[in-house]
Amino acid sequence: MVGRQPGILNDALGAVGNTPLIRLNKIPQQFGIQCNVLVKCEYFNAGGSVKDRIAARMLDEAEQQGLVTPGKTVIIEPTSGNTGVGLALACAVKGYRCIIVLPEKMSAEKVATLKALGAEVIRTPTEAAWDDPRSNIMTARRLAEETENAYILDQYNNPNNPLAHRVTAQEIIDDVTAVSANQGPLTPASSPRHHVTNLNSSSGKVDVLVAGVGTGGTVSGIATRLREDDHNPDLFVLGVDPIGSTLAVPASLNELENGESGAYKIEGIGYDFDPKSLDKQQVSAWIKTRDEESFDYARQLIRMEGLLCGGSSGAALAGAMRFLKEGGEGYDAFGSQQGKNVVIILPDSLRNYITKPWLIEGTKEEQHIA
Ligand SMILES: Cc1ncc(COP(=O)(O)O)c(C=O)c1O
C-alpha cells in the first residue's frame, strides 16, 4: 500500500482492505520496549472488522464457481459475529438473503448491525460444544439442510479464509518497506497517512507478527505470505489464545488452574476444536491471555493511542507486551532491539461493544470478573 489510489469506489465492498498500519507511541514505551510496535487497524474495513476481507472473498469465489447466485441462494453462516457482519454487508450489496447463526455470548451490538444489514439472526447457547446439536455450527448445518437453495461458505474449512489474508500481508509489507525507504519529513504534498517520520530505525521487514486466533485464517494467511523468500522466512509468529480455549500448543498451556471455569468474555478468539483454516505450523509460539488484561489493554489502546478497537485487540496487545518486555521470551531478540518491527493485528472496533461494562465502566468489570 504505497498510496491509496484516487477514485470513486463501485460499492461498499470496495472499502474492504487498505487498512492503515499505525505505530504505537506510548504503551510499549511504558515498558521500555525499544522495537517499533505497529498495529494493523482492521476496524477501518467497510463492515468494521478483519472478517470483511474473508466474507467478500469467500462470496466472490463461490460466485465465480457458480455455487451461489444473487436473488436465489440463501447464505447461512455460523460465526462469532464479525464474519456475519461482513457477509451480511456483502449480501446486502449483492442481493442475497442471509441467515447468521451466532452464540448468545456475542454482543447485542453485533446483532443490531446484522439486523440493520437485513440479515436474519439465530442465537445458540454459548456453552454448547461445537459438535453439540445446539451449537451454532450444528444449527447452521441443520438449517442449511432444511432451507431450499441454502449455502454455507464455511469459514472454518474454506481455503479462501486464509487466502484472503495474503492481501492483508501484502499491505503490511508495502507499508513497512515504504517506511524504511522514506524517512524524510512530511511535505505539504505528501499524504500524512503513509509517512512515519521518526522511526529511529527499521529492519525494513516484519520481524514479529502477533494475532489473536479464532478460525486462524488471519494468523495463518498473513504469516504464510510474510514468510515467503522475498520478505522474511525468519518471521516469528506469536499466536494469542484466551484461557479456556484449547487452540494453543503445547496442549499443557490450555490446562485450567484449580477453580478456573474456562469461560471467557473476549469475543472472536479461542475455540474448543482445531479449525482447518488454522495452520498451527505457522505459529512459532502461543501465549494465553485473561479477560481482565485484555480489556485493560483495549481501554489503553483507546484512551492512550486513540485507536477505537475491540476486546480481542486488547488480548493481542496483552500477549505482545508480555512477550516483548524485559523478562519476556521475546525481549532479547526483539523487544530490546531498535529497528525490529512487530506488527499486531487489531481485528475489530469498539462499535461492537459500546454498551459492554468493560468498555464503559472499566475497572468495575475487572472486579466482577475476578
Ligand atoms: C473480534 C475478533 N477478533 C479476532 C478474530 C480472529 O480471527 P480469525 O478467525 O481469522 O482467527 C475474530 C474472528 O472472528 C474476531 O471476530
The ligand as an SDF file (V2000), in Angstrom:
LIG
                    3D

 16 16  0  0  0  0  0  0  0  0999 V2000
  -13.0780   -9.6980   17.1530 C   0  0  0  0  0  0  0  0  0  0  0  0
  -12.2880  -10.7930   16.5110 C   0  0  0  0  0  0  0  0  0  0  0  0
  -11.0010  -10.9270   16.8100 N   0  0  0  0  0  0  0  0  0  0  0  0
  -10.2440  -11.9130   16.2960 C   0  0  0  0  0  0  0  0  0  0  0  0
  -10.7620  -12.8380   15.4190 C   0  0  0  0  0  0  0  0  0  0  0  0
   -9.8870  -13.9580   14.9330 C   0  0  0  0  0  0  0  0  0  0  0  0
   -9.6920  -14.0050   13.5410 O   0  0  0  0  0  0  0  0  0  0  0  0
   -9.5240  -15.3890   12.8230 P   0  0  0  0  0  0  0  0  0  0  0  0
  -10.8810  -16.0500   12.7990 O   0  0  0  0  0  0  0  0  0  0  0  0
   -9.0640  -15.0480   11.4470 O   0  0  0  0  0  0  0  0  0  0  0  0
   -8.5360  -16.2000   13.5660 O   0  0  0  0  0  0  0  0  0  0  0  0
  -12.1070  -12.7350   15.0830 C   0  0  0  0  0  0  0  0  0  0  0  0
  -12.7360  -13.7140   14.2200 C   0  0  0  0  0  0  0  0  0  0  0  0
  -13.9390  -13.7650   14.0660 O   0  0  0  0  0  0  0  0  0  0  0  0
  -12.8910  -11.6900   15.6350 C   0  0  0  0  0  0  0  0  0  0  0  0
  -14.2030  -11.5670   15.3510 O   0  0  0  0  0  0  0  0  0  0  0  0
  1  2  1  0
  2  3  1  0
  2 15  2  0
  3  4  2  0
  4  5  1  0
  5  6  1  0
  5 12  2  0
  6  7  1  0
  7  8  1  0
  8  9  2  0
  8 10  1  0
  8 11  1  0
 12 13  1  0
 12 15  1  0
 13 14  2  0
 15 16  1  0
M  END
$$$$
